[in-house]
Amino acid sequence: MRKDRRPYWVKKNYLRFRAWYTQHFLKPACDYLGDYPTFMKPWYISISGPNIEIGRCATVIGEPESRVKIGVWGLDEESGRIKIGDYVLISPGTRISAANEIVIGDSVMMANGVYITDSDWHEVYDRSRRSEAVTPVHIADNVWLGDHSTVLKGVTIGENSIVAACAVVTKDVPANVVVAGNPAVVVKKLDSDKPMKTRADYFKNPEELEIFFDGVDKMVLSENRFLNWCRAIIKPNNCD
Ligand SMILES: CC(C)(COP(=O)(O)OP(=O)(O)OC[C@H]1O[C@@H](n2cnc3c(N)ncnc32)[C@H](O)[C@@H]1OP(=O)(O)O)[C@@H](O)C(=O)NCCC(=O)NCCS
C-alpha cells in the first residue's frame, strides 16, 4: 500500500495499543525506561537480562524480518549492564549484546543492522568456555553508527564521530571523525566550525512534537473512511 488509508481513529487506537504494549511488556524488562519512548512494532523488539537502562525519547524500530535485540548475558546472574542515553535512534536489526558493560551516550543513532558487543563470547583456544575478559564499550554522545556497522569489544568512540556503513570498529575512535572499512580507520575529520544539530535539539519539547504529529495525522487521515480502508486491505489497487 502506497498511502495510509487508515481512518484517524484507527491510527490513534493503534498508537495507543503500541504505547500500552511498550509500557506493559518492554518497560518492565528495563531497570529504567525514560519518558516519551517511541517503540515502533514493539512486538519485534526484545530486551533481556539484568541492568538495562534506556533514557528518554528513545526511538526503537522493530521489524518482523529484522528484530531489535538488546541483551545482557553477564558471567553471573546479576552482572553485565547496558546503559543507553537520551534521544537515541535504534533501527531495525540492531543488536546490542553485553557481557560486561556497554554505555551509549545521548543522541546516538544506530542504522539498520548495527551490532555492538563487548565480548567475543568464546575463548579463542577453548571454545567451550565463555570469554571472561572485561572489555567495556563506550560510545559517546551524538555518534552515528552506519548501516550494518559493527563495534567490537573494548572500543571507545568519541563524541560526534561517524562509523561508515559496514565498517568494523576494532580500536578506539577519536571524537569528530569518520571511520570506515574493516578494520575501521579514520577517513575524514569533521569540520568543528560547523554547528551540529542533534536529536537532543529535535526532542527539546517532546510534548509539542506529539501534538504536532497528532495534528498532521488528523489532517492527512481525516478523509479516510473505514470501509475503504478495509477494501484497501482485502483488495488493494494501484491507487492505494
Ligand atoms: C560515513 C558516511 C556518512 C560518510 O559520508 P561522507 O562524509 O560524504 O564521506 P565521503 O563520501 O567523503 O568518504 C570519505 C572517504 O571514506 C570512504 N568511505 C565512505 N564510506 C565508506 C564505507 N562505508 N566503507 C569504506 N569506505 C568508505 C570514501 O570512499 C572516501 O574515501 P577517499 O577519501 O579515499 O575517496 C557515508 O560514507 C556512509 O557510510 N553512509 C551510510 C550512512 C548510513 O548507514 N545511513 C543509514 C541511515 S541512518
The ligand as an SDF file (V2000), in Angstrom:
LIG
                    3D

 48 50  0  0  0  0  0  0  0  0999 V2000
   30.0040    7.6610    6.7310 C   0  0  0  0  0  0  0  0  0  0  0  0
   29.3720    8.4670    5.6400 C   0  0  0  0  0  0  0  0  0  0  0  0
   28.1240    9.2060    6.1720 C   0  0  0  0  0  0  0  0  0  0  0  0
   30.4280    9.4940    5.2130 C   0  0  0  0  0  0  0  0  0  0  0  0
   29.9500   10.2720    4.1610 O   0  0  0  0  0  0  0  0  0  0  0  0
   30.8710   11.4790    3.6180 P   0  0  0  0  0  0  0  0  0  0  0  0
   31.2180   12.4000    4.7400 O   0  0  0  0  0  0  0  0  0  0  0  0
   30.1860   12.0640    2.4250 O   0  0  0  0  0  0  0  0  0  0  0  0
   32.2230   10.7160    3.2430 O   0  0  0  0  0  0  0  0  0  0  0  0
   32.9330   10.5760    1.8540 P   0  0  0  0  0  0  0  0  0  0  0  0
   32.0000   10.0180    0.8340 O   0  0  0  0  0  0  0  0  0  0  0  0
   33.6400   11.8710    1.5540 O   0  0  0  0  0  0  0  0  0  0  0  0
   34.0090    9.4440    2.1750 O   0  0  0  0  0  0  0  0  0  0  0  0
   35.2710    9.7040    2.7210 C   0  0  0  0  0  0  0  0  0  0  0  0
   36.1680    8.5300    2.3460 C   0  0  0  0  0  0  0  0  0  0  0  0
   35.7030    7.3470    3.0230 O   0  0  0  0  0  0  0  0  0  0  0  0
   35.3850    6.3130    2.0940 C   0  0  0  0  0  0  0  0  0  0  0  0
   34.1650    5.6620    2.5600 N   0  0  0  0  0  0  0  0  0  0  0  0
   32.9750    6.2450    2.8590 C   0  0  0  0  0  0  0  0  0  0  0  0
   32.1040    5.3370    3.2870 N   0  0  0  0  0  0  0  0  0  0  0  0
   32.7320    4.1530    3.2780 C   0  0  0  0  0  0  0  0  0  0  0  0
   32.3430    2.8360    3.6310 C   0  0  0  0  0  0  0  0  0  0  0  0
   31.1220    2.5800    4.1040 N   0  0  0  0  0  0  0  0  0  0  0  0
   33.2580    1.8600    3.5190 N   0  0  0  0  0  0  0  0  0  0  0  0
   34.5080    2.1140    3.0660 C   0  0  0  0  0  0  0  0  0  0  0  0
   34.9380    3.3600    2.7160 N   0  0  0  0  0  0  0  0  0  0  0  0
   34.0620    4.3510    2.8300 C   0  0  0  0  0  0  0  0  0  0  0  0
   35.1510    7.0420    0.7770 C   0  0  0  0  0  0  0  0  0  0  0  0
   35.4060    6.1960   -0.3140 O   0  0  0  0  0  0  0  0  0  0  0  0
   36.1500    8.1750    0.8720 C   0  0  0  0  0  0  0  0  0  0  0  0
   37.4250    7.6850    0.5650 O   0  0  0  0  0  0  0  0  0  0  0  0
   38.5020    8.5950   -0.2690 P   0  0  0  0  0  0  0  0  0  0  0  0
   38.7460    9.7920    0.6190 O   0  0  0  0  0  0  0  0  0  0  0  0
   39.6590    7.6980   -0.4370 O   0  0  0  0  0  0  0  0  0  0  0  0
   37.8180    8.9760   -1.5230 O   0  0  0  0  0  0  0  0  0  0  0  0
   28.9480    7.5850    4.4320 C   0  0  0  0  0  0  0  0  0  0  0  0
   30.1130    7.1080    3.7370 O   0  0  0  0  0  0  0  0  0  0  0  0
   28.1410    6.3570    4.8560 C   0  0  0  0  0  0  0  0  0  0  0  0
   28.6360    5.3260    5.2850 O   0  0  0  0  0  0  0  0  0  0  0  0
   26.8020    6.4920    4.6860 N   0  0  0  0  0  0  0  0  0  0  0  0
   25.8430    5.4900    5.1060 C   0  0  0  0  0  0  0  0  0  0  0  0
   25.0890    6.0590    6.3020 C   0  0  0  0  0  0  0  0  0  0  0  0
   24.0180    5.1140    6.7350 C   0  0  0  0  0  0  0  0  0  0  0  0
   24.2870    3.9830    7.0950 O   0  0  0  0  0  0  0  0  0  0  0  0
   22.7890    5.5890    6.7340 N   0  0  0  0  0  0  0  0  0  0  0  0
   21.6730    4.7630    7.1340 C   0  0  0  0  0  0  0  0  0  0  0  0
   20.5750    5.5800    7.8060 C   0  0  0  0  0  0  0  0  0  0  0  0
   20.9320    6.0170    9.4840 S   0  0  0  0  0  0  0  0  0  0  0  0
  1  2  1  0
  2  3  1  0
  2  4  1  0
  2 36  1  0
  4  5  1  0
  5  6  1  0
  6  7  2  0
  6  8  1  0
  6  9  1  0
  9 10  1  0
 10 11  2  0
 10 12  1  0
 10 13  1  0
 13 14  1  0
 14 15  1  0
 15 16  1  0
 15 30  1  0
 16 17  1  0
 17 18  1  0
 17 28  1  0
 18 19  1  0
 18 27  1  0
 19 20  2  0
 20 21  1  0
 21 22  1  0
 21 27  2  0
 22 23  1  0
 22 24  2  0
 24 25  1  0
 25 26  2  0
 26 27  1  0
 28 29  1  0
 28 30  1  0
 30 31  1  0
 31 32  1  0
 32 33  2  0
 32 34  1  0
 32 35  1  0
 36 37  1  0
 36 38  1  0
 38 39  2  0
 38 40  1  0
 40 41  1  0
 41 42  1  0
 42 43  1  0
 43 44  2  0
 43 45  1  0
 45 46  1  0
 46 47  1  0
 47 48  1  0
M  END
$$$$
